[in-house]
Amino acid sequence: MDGWSLNISAGGLRAILEEQVELGQTFDISVGEAEERRPGQVVWIQDEPDGAIVGIQFLDVPANANNPASEEAPPASRSRISRPGPDEQD
C-alpha cells in the first residue's frame, strides 16, 4: 500500500494511508525513492473518512536509543508500506 509521510524521525513516522490498518499491524516501510526497507508497527491510528493518519514505530531502533527530534519530511512524500512476506515474519 502507498501512503504519504507527514513527518519522520529516527524512531518512526506519521503517515496518511487510504487503506484501513489495525493497531499493532506490522509492515516493511520505504520512504521516497529509497530502496532500503525498515520494519515498523502501527502504534496509533486516527481514522478519517477516506483512510487514516497513523503513527508507525520503527522496530529496528533500540528501545533506549537517544533519538533526535522529529524532522519534517517534504510535503506529501510518498511512502511504501508493505506487509512482510511469509518468510520475513518473526
A tleap script that builds the chain and sets N, CA, C and O, in Angstrom:
source leaprc.protein.ff14SB
mol = sequence {
  NMET ASP GLY TRP SER LEU ASN ILE SER ALA
  GLY GLY LEU ARG ALA ILE LEU GLU GLU GLN
  VAL GLU LEU GLY GLN THR PHE ASP ILE SER
  VAL GLY GLU ALA GLU GLU ARG ARG PRO GLY
  GLN VAL VAL TRP ILE GLN ASP GLU PRO ASP
  GLY ALA ILE VAL GLY ILE GLN PHE LEU ASP
  VAL PRO ALA ASN ALA ASN ASN PRO ALA SER
  GLU GLU ALA PRO PRO ALA SER ARG SER ARG
  ILE SER ARG PRO GLY PRO ASP GLU GLN CASP
}
set mol.1.N position { 0.854 -1.175 0.000 }
set mol.1.CA position { 0.000 0.000 0.000 }
set mol.1.C position { 0.891 1.226 0.000 }
set mol.1.O position { 1.994 1.200 0.545 }
set mol.2.N position { 0.429 2.263 -0.591 }
set mol.2.CA position { 1.162 3.520 -0.612 }
set mol.2.C position { 0.536 4.475 0.387 }
set mol.2.O position { -0.646 4.369 0.711 }
set mol.3.N position { 1.346 5.410 0.871 }
set mol.3.CA position { 0.874 6.438 1.772 }
set mol.3.C position { 1.717 7.679 1.590 }
set mol.3.O position { 2.582 7.724 0.716 }
set mol.4.N position { 1.474 8.675 2.397 }
set mol.4.CA position { 2.223 9.914 2.352 }
set mol.4.C position { 2.751 10.200 3.748 }
set mol.4.O position { 1.977 10.314 4.698 }
set mol.5.N position { 4.079 10.318 3.875 }
set mol.5.CA position { 4.653 10.591 5.187 }
set mol.5.C position { 4.501 12.074 5.500 }
set mol.5.O position { 4.813 12.933 4.676 }
set mol.6.N position { 4.021 12.355 6.698 }
set mol.6.CA position { 3.856 13.731 7.156 }
set mol.6.C position { 5.099 14.204 7.881 }
set mol.6.O position { 5.510 15.354 7.725 }
set mol.7.N position { 5.703 13.329 8.674 }
set mol.7.CA position { 6.992 13.612 9.298 }
set mol.7.C position { 7.658 12.289 9.627 }
set mol.7.O position { 7.012 11.245 9.715 }
set mol.8.N position { 8.964 12.363 9.806 }
set mol.8.CA position { 9.737 11.152 10.055 }
set mol.8.C position { 10.855 11.490 11.031 }
set mol.8.O position { 11.409 12.589 11.001 }
set mol.9.N position { 11.180 10.538 11.892 }
set mol.9.CA position { 12.290 10.693 12.831 }
set mol.9.C position { 13.051 9.381 12.861 }
set mol.9.O position { 12.693 8.438 12.155 }
set mol.10.N position { 14.087 9.314 13.662 }
set mol.10.CA position { 14.858 8.073 13.785 }
set mol.10.C position { 13.992 6.944 14.338 }
set mol.10.O position { 14.258 5.774 14.062 }
set mol.11.N position { 12.955 7.279 15.117 }
set mol.11.CA position { 12.149 6.255 15.769 }
set mol.11.C position { 10.876 5.847 15.054 }
set mol.11.O position { 10.261 4.847 15.425 }
set mol.12.N position { 10.461 6.597 14.033 }
set mol.12.CA position { 9.228 6.234 13.346 }
set mol.12.C position { 8.743 7.322 12.415 }
set mol.12.O position { 9.478 8.250 12.078 }
set mol.13.N position { 7.484 7.192 12.003 }
set mol.13.CA position { 6.915 8.194 11.111 }
set mol.13.C position { 5.422 8.322 11.330 }
set mol.13.O position { 4.774 7.442 11.898 }
set mol.14.N position { 4.895 9.442 10.863 }
set mol.14.CA position { 3.454 9.697 10.853 }
set mol.14.C position { 3.064 9.767 9.389 }
set mol.14.O position { 3.693 10.487 8.613 }
set mol.15.N position { 2.032 9.027 9.001 }
set mol.15.CA position { 1.679 8.933 7.593 }
set mol.15.C position { 0.174 8.951 7.385 }
set mol.15.O position { -0.602 8.630 8.284 }
set mol.16.N position { -0.217 9.334 6.178 }
set mol.16.CA position { -1.607 9.255 5.738 }
set mol.16.C position { -1.727 8.007 4.868 }
set mol.16.O position { -0.948 7.820 3.933 }
set mol.17.N position { -2.697 7.162 5.176 }
set mol.17.CA position { -2.958 5.957 4.393 }
set mol.17.C position { -4.403 5.988 3.910 }
set mol.17.O position { -5.295 6.403 4.650 }
set mol.18.N position { -4.637 5.553 2.677 }
set mol.18.CA position { -6.006 5.487 2.160 }
set mol.18.C position { -6.689 4.190 2.575 }
set mol.18.O position { -7.918 4.109 2.567 }
set mol.19.N position { -5.900 3.166 2.942 }
set mol.19.CA position { -6.456 1.893 3.373 }
set mol.19.C position { -6.482 1.830 4.893 }
set mol.19.O position { -5.640 2.429 5.563 }
set mol.20.N position { -7.452 1.102 5.432 }
set mol.20.CA position { -7.548 0.926 6.871 }
set mol.20.C position { -6.493 -0.077 7.345 }
set mol.20.O position { -6.214 -1.060 6.660 }
set mol.21.N position { -5.914 0.173 8.510 }
set mol.21.CA position { -4.953 -0.738 9.123 }
set mol.21.C position { -5.388 -0.982 10.560 }
set mol.21.O position { -6.282 -0.310 11.075 }
set mol.22.N position { -4.751 -1.945 11.195 }
set mol.22.CA position { -5.096 -2.274 12.578 }
set mol.22.C position { -3.956 -1.913 13.515 }
set mol.22.O position { -2.786 -1.973 13.139 }
set mol.23.N position { -4.305 -1.541 14.725 }
set mol.23.CA position { -3.320 -1.259 15.751 }
set mol.23.C position { -2.453 -2.498 15.960 }
set mol.23.O position { -2.977 -3.602 16.108 }
set mol.24.N position { -1.139 -2.324 15.972 }
set mol.24.CA position { -0.223 -3.435 16.166 }
set mol.24.C position { 0.214 -4.111 14.878 }
set mol.24.O position { 1.122 -4.942 14.889 }
set mol.25.N position { -0.426 -3.763 13.770 }
set mol.25.CA position { -0.075 -4.369 12.486 }
set mol.25.C position { 1.359 -3.985 12.115 }
set mol.25.O position { 1.781 -2.855 12.361 }
set mol.26.N position { 2.106 -4.918 11.528 }
set mol.26.CA position { 3.490 -4.651 11.146 }
set mol.26.C position { 3.623 -4.557 9.630 }
set mol.26.O position { 2.869 -5.177 8.881 }
set mol.27.N position { 4.604 -3.762 9.199 }
set mol.27.CA position { 4.847 -3.505 7.787 }
set mol.27.C position { 6.336 -3.371 7.549 }
set mol.27.O position { 7.109 -3.149 8.480 }
set mol.28.N position { 6.734 -3.507 6.284 }
set mol.28.CA position { 8.062 -3.098 5.833 }
set mol.28.C position { 7.860 -1.772 5.126 }
set mol.28.O position { 6.970 -1.644 4.285 }
set mol.29.N position { 8.685 -0.774 5.461 }
set mol.29.CA position { 8.461 0.598 5.020 }
set mol.29.C position { 9.660 1.140 4.280 }
set mol.29.O position { 10.798 0.964 4.713 }
set mol.30.N position { 9.407 1.805 3.156 }
set mol.30.CA position { 10.439 2.595 2.491 }
set mol.30.C position { 9.851 3.981 2.267 }
set mol.30.O position { 8.651 4.122 2.035 }
set mol.31.N position { 10.695 5.002 2.338 }
set mol.31.CA position { 10.238 6.379 2.201 }
set mol.31.C position { 10.900 7.002 0.987 }
set mol.31.O position { 12.108 6.868 0.791 }
set mol.32.N position { 10.112 7.679 0.179 }
set mol.32.CA position { 10.635 8.326 -1.017 }
set mol.32.C position { 11.148 7.293 -2.008 }
set mol.32.O position { 10.536 6.243 -2.205 }
set mol.33.N position { 12.266 7.603 -2.620 }
set mol.33.CA position { 12.860 6.717 -3.618 }
set mol.33.C position { 13.816 5.701 -2.997 }
set mol.33.O position { 14.426 4.911 -3.718 }
set mol.34.N position { 13.953 5.710 -1.684 }
set mol.34.CA position { 14.879 4.801 -1.000 }
set mol.34.C position { 14.476 3.352 -1.235 }
set mol.34.O position { 13.296 3.004 -1.189 }
set mol.35.N position { 15.474 2.519 -1.487 }
set mol.35.CA position { 15.202 1.095 -1.663 }
set mol.35.C position { 15.260 0.354 -0.335 }
set mol.35.O position { 14.718 -0.744 -0.209 }
set mol.36.N position { 15.916 0.953 0.655 }
set mol.36.CA position { 16.001 0.329 1.974 }
set mol.36.C position { 14.606 0.253 2.590 }
set mol.36.O position { 13.854 1.228 2.578 }
set mol.37.N position { 14.279 -0.901 3.119 }
set mol.37.CA position { 13.001 -1.099 3.795 }
set mol.37.C position { 13.265 -1.334 5.271 }
set mol.37.O position { 14.188 -2.059 5.643 }
set mol.38.N position { 12.437 -0.708 6.115 }
set mol.38.CA position { 12.586 -0.845 7.561 }
set mol.38.C position { 11.319 -1.443 8.141 }
set mol.38.O position { 10.220 -1.126 7.686 }
set mol.39.N position { 11.459 -2.314 9.151 }
set mol.39.CA position { 10.265 -2.873 9.793 }
set mol.39.C position { 9.608 -1.829 10.695 }
set mol.39.O position { 10.291 -1.076 11.389 }
set mol.40.N position { 8.290 -1.795 10.675 }
set mol.40.CA position { 7.567 -0.848 11.513 }
set mol.40.C position { 6.259 -1.434 11.999 }
set mol.40.O position { 5.740 -2.395 11.431 }
set mol.41.N position { 5.725 -0.831 13.075 }
set mol.41.CA position { 4.476 -1.306 13.673 }
set mol.41.C position { 3.568 -0.116 13.949 }
set mol.41.O position { 4.027 0.920 14.432 }
set mol.42.N position { 2.280 -0.261 13.644 }
set mol.42.CA position { 1.291 0.786 13.890 }
set mol.42.C position { 1.084 0.912 15.398 }
set mol.42.O position { 0.697 -0.054 16.056 }
set mol.43.N position { 1.345 2.109 15.950 }
set mol.43.CA position { 1.197 2.327 17.390 }
set mol.43.C position { 0.023 3.251 17.733 }
set mol.43.O position { -0.402 3.303 18.887 }
set mol.44.N position { -0.495 3.968 16.758 }
set mol.44.CA position { -1.732 4.726 16.950 }
set mol.44.C position { -2.389 4.976 15.602 }
set mol.44.O position { -1.730 4.987 14.562 }
set mol.45.N position { -3.706 5.178 15.641 }
set mol.45.CA position { -4.495 5.384 14.428 }
set mol.45.C position { -5.499 6.496 14.672 }
set mol.45.O position { -6.179 6.523 15.698 }
set mol.46.N position { -5.586 7.407 13.724 }
set mol.46.CA position { -6.638 8.428 13.718 }
set mol.46.C position { -7.469 8.167 12.464 }
set mol.46.O position { -7.059 8.529 11.361 }
set mol.47.N position { -8.628 7.542 12.627 }
set mol.47.CA position { -9.482 7.219 11.478 }
set mol.47.C position { -9.992 8.495 10.827 }
set mol.47.O position { -10.354 9.458 11.502 }
set mol.48.N position { -10.012 8.478 9.508 }
set mol.48.CA position { -10.521 9.583 8.705 }
set mol.48.C position { -11.525 8.992 7.711 }
set mol.48.O position { -11.466 7.795 7.432 }
set mol.49.N position { -12.442 9.797 7.172 }
set mol.49.CA position { -13.444 9.270 6.245 }
set mol.49.C position { -12.843 8.563 5.026 }
set mol.49.O position { -13.436 7.621 4.500 }
set mol.50.N position { -11.676 9.012 4.581 }
set mol.50.CA position { -11.084 8.429 3.375 }
set mol.50.C position { -9.793 7.663 3.658 }
set mol.50.O position { -8.954 7.515 2.770 }
set mol.51.N position { -9.629 7.177 4.892 }
set mol.51.CA position { -8.423 6.428 5.249 }
set mol.51.C position { -8.065 6.639 6.705 }
set mol.51.O position { -8.929 6.605 7.582 }
set mol.52.N position { -6.774 6.859 6.959 }
set mol.52.CA position { -6.334 7.045 8.335 }
set mol.52.C position { -5.002 7.784 8.379 }
set mol.52.O position { -4.207 7.722 7.441 }
set mol.53.N position { -4.779 8.475 9.475 }
set mol.53.CA position { -3.459 9.014 9.798 }
set mol.53.C position { -2.917 8.077 10.858 }
set mol.53.O position { -3.598 7.797 11.845 }
set mol.54.N position { -1.699 7.588 10.668 }
set mol.54.CA position { -1.150 6.577 11.575 }
set mol.54.C position { 0.226 6.976 12.087 }
set mol.54.O position { 0.973 7.703 11.432 }
set mol.55.N position { 0.534 6.481 13.268 }
set mol.55.CA position { 1.873 6.582 13.825 }
set mol.55.C position { 2.511 5.210 13.728 }
set mol.55.O position { 1.956 4.225 14.214 }
set mol.56.N position { 3.676 5.145 13.103 }
set mol.56.CA position { 4.372 3.877 12.933 }
set mol.56.C position { 5.733 3.968 13.603 }
set mol.56.O position { 6.521 4.870 13.316 }
set mol.57.N position { 5.999 3.029 14.495 }
set mol.57.CA position { 7.275 2.953 15.193 }
set mol.57.C position { 8.184 1.999 14.423 }
set mol.57.O position { 7.785 0.883 14.092 }
set mol.58.N position { 9.420 2.448 14.136 }
set mol.58.CA position { 10.386 1.561 13.502 }
set mol.58.C position { 10.819 0.511 14.519 }
set mol.58.O position { 11.112 0.840 15.669 }
set mol.59.N position { 10.859 -0.741 14.101 }
set mol.59.CA position { 11.188 -1.838 15.006 }
set mol.59.C position { 12.676 -2.155 15.049 }
set mol.59.O position { 13.105 -2.987 15.848 }
set mol.60.N position { 13.473 -1.502 14.201 }
set mol.60.CA position { 14.908 -1.768 14.181 }
set mol.60.C position { 15.702 -0.723 14.966 }
set mol.60.O position { 16.912 -0.590 14.778 }
set mol.61.N position { 15.021 0.018 15.847 }
set mol.61.CA position { 15.658 1.032 16.685 }
set mol.61.C position { 15.664 0.510 18.122 }
set mol.61.O position { 14.609 0.137 18.635 }
set mol.62.N position { 16.824 0.473 18.786 }
set mol.62.CA position { 16.852 0.020 20.187 }
set mol.62.C position { 15.911 0.852 21.050 }
set mol.62.O position { 15.786 2.061 20.854 }
set mol.63.N position { 15.255 0.209 21.997 }
set mol.63.CA position { 14.269 0.881 22.850 }
set mol.63.C position { 14.852 2.051 23.624 }
set mol.63.O position { 14.134 3.009 23.909 }
set mol.64.N position { 16.121 2.003 23.969 }
set mol.64.CA position { 16.714 3.076 24.766 }
set mol.64.C position { 17.536 4.045 23.925 }
set mol.64.O position { 18.321 4.820 24.471 }
set mol.65.N position { 17.367 4.013 22.597 }
set mol.65.CA position { 18.138 4.906 21.723 }
set mol.65.C position { 17.770 6.359 22.005 }
set mol.65.O position { 16.610 6.678 22.265 }
set mol.66.N position { 18.753 7.217 21.951 }
set mol.66.CA position { 18.530 8.648 22.121 }
set mol.66.C position { 18.220 9.231 20.749 }
set mol.66.O position { 19.125 9.658 20.032 }
set mol.67.N position { 16.929 9.250 20.383 }
set mol.67.CA position { 16.523 9.689 19.056 }
set mol.67.C position { 16.444 11.208 18.990 }
set mol.67.O position { 15.947 11.847 19.917 }
set mol.68.N position { 16.936 11.790 17.886 }
set mol.68.CA position { 16.810 13.240 17.722 }
set mol.68.C position { 15.354 13.629 17.525 }
set mol.68.O position { 14.506 12.782 17.246 }
set mol.69.N position { 15.077 14.897 17.668 }
set mol.69.CA position { 13.712 15.385 17.471 }
set mol.69.C position { 13.259 15.094 16.052 }
set mol.69.O position { 14.069 14.940 15.138 }
set mol.70.N position { 11.969 15.025 15.894 }
set mol.70.CA position { 11.383 14.712 14.599 }
set mol.70.C position { 11.810 15.723 13.544 }
set mol.70.O position { 11.883 16.924 13.803 }
set mol.71.N position { 12.092 15.209 12.341 }
set mol.71.CA position { 12.429 16.061 11.214 }
set mol.71.C position { 11.239 16.071 10.275 }
set mol.71.O position { 10.660 15.023 9.990 }
set mol.72.N position { 10.873 17.244 9.794 }
set mol.72.CA position { 9.752 17.318 8.867 }
set mol.72.C position { 10.163 16.740 7.523 }
set mol.72.O position { 11.212 17.093 6.985 }
set mol.73.N position { 9.353 15.869 6.989 }
set mol.73.CA position { 9.581 15.319 5.657 }
set mol.73.C position { 9.066 16.325 4.640 }
set mol.73.O position { 8.215 17.149 4.974 }
set mol.74.N position { 9.557 16.280 3.411 }
set mol.74.CA position { 8.983 17.150 2.393 }
set mol.74.C position { 7.490 16.885 2.279 }
set mol.74.O position { 7.057 15.751 2.485 }
set mol.75.N position { 6.693 17.892 1.958 }
set mol.75.CA position { 5.251 17.697 1.873 }
set mol.75.C position { 4.894 16.529 0.955 }
set mol.75.O position { 5.464 16.375 -0.125 }
set mol.76.N position { 3.955 15.723 1.396 }
set mol.76.CA position { 3.416 14.616 0.615 }
set mol.76.C position { 4.491 13.680 0.086 }
set mol.76.O position { 4.416 13.243 -1.063 }
set mol.77.N position { 5.485 13.366 0.900 }
set mol.77.CA position { 6.491 12.390 0.487 }
set mol.77.C position { 5.824 11.031 0.358 }
set mol.77.O position { 5.093 10.599 1.250 }
set mol.78.N position { 6.076 10.374 -0.738 }
set mol.78.CA position { 5.473 9.062 -0.989 }
set mol.78.C position { 6.164 8.028 -0.120 }
set mol.78.O position { 7.393 7.968 -0.087 }
set mol.79.N position { 5.395 7.218 0.581 }
set mol.79.CA position { 5.910 6.130 1.404 }
set mol.79.C position { 5.354 4.830 0.879 }
set mol.79.O position { 4.203 4.772 0.446 }
set mol.80.N position { 6.157 3.789 0.912 }
set mol.80.CA position { 5.699 2.458 0.514 }
set mol.80.C position { 5.630 1.630 1.788 }
set mol.80.O position { 6.641 1.435 2.464 }
set mol.81.N position { 4.449 1.148 2.113 }
set mol.81.CA position { 4.224 0.358 3.313 }
set mol.81.C position { 3.694 -0.992 2.858 }
set mol.81.O position { 2.630 -1.072 2.245 }
set mol.82.N position { 4.429 -2.041 3.154 }
set mol.82.CA position { 4.008 -3.366 2.697 }
set mol.82.C position { 4.080 -4.375 3.821 }
set mol.82.O position { 4.910 -4.276 4.725 }
set mol.83.N position { 3.193 -5.344 3.743 }
set mol.83.CA position { 3.200 -6.417 4.732 }
set mol.83.C position { 4.376 -7.329 4.433 }
set mol.83.O position { 4.655 -7.604 3.266 }
set mol.84.N position { 5.082 -7.810 5.470 }
set mol.84.CA position { 6.184 -8.733 5.224 }
set mol.84.C position { 5.672 -10.044 4.634 }
set mol.84.O position { 4.570 -10.491 4.954 }
set mol.85.N position { 6.490 -10.657 3.763 }
set mol.85.CA position { 6.133 -11.942 3.178 }
set mol.85.C position { 6.196 -13.044 4.228 }
set mol.85.O position { 6.719 -12.818 5.320 }
set mol.86.N position { 5.680 -14.222 3.926 }
set mol.86.CA position { 5.637 -15.324 4.909 }
set mol.86.C position { 7.004 -15.684 5.470 }
set mol.86.O position { 7.104 -16.014 6.651 }
set mol.87.N position { 8.076 -15.632 4.656 }
set mol.87.CA position { 9.398 -15.998 5.171 }
set mol.87.C position { 10.097 -14.819 5.850 }
set mol.87.O position { 11.205 -14.980 6.361 }
set mol.88.N position { 9.465 -13.621 5.867 }
set mol.88.CA position { 10.071 -12.462 6.503 }
set mol.88.C position { 9.524 -12.205 7.896 }
set mol.88.O position { 10.080 -11.381 8.623 }
set mol.89.N position { 8.444 -12.887 8.295 }
set mol.89.CA position { 7.837 -12.640 9.600 }
set mol.89.C position { 8.614 -13.369 10.679 }
set mol.89.O position { 9.248 -14.395 10.431 }
set mol.90.N position { 8.550 -12.808 11.903 }
set mol.90.CA position { 9.240 -13.424 13.044 }
set mol.90.C position { 8.598 -14.728 13.442 }
set mol.90.O position { 9.053 -15.378 14.383 }
savepdb mol mol.pdb
quit
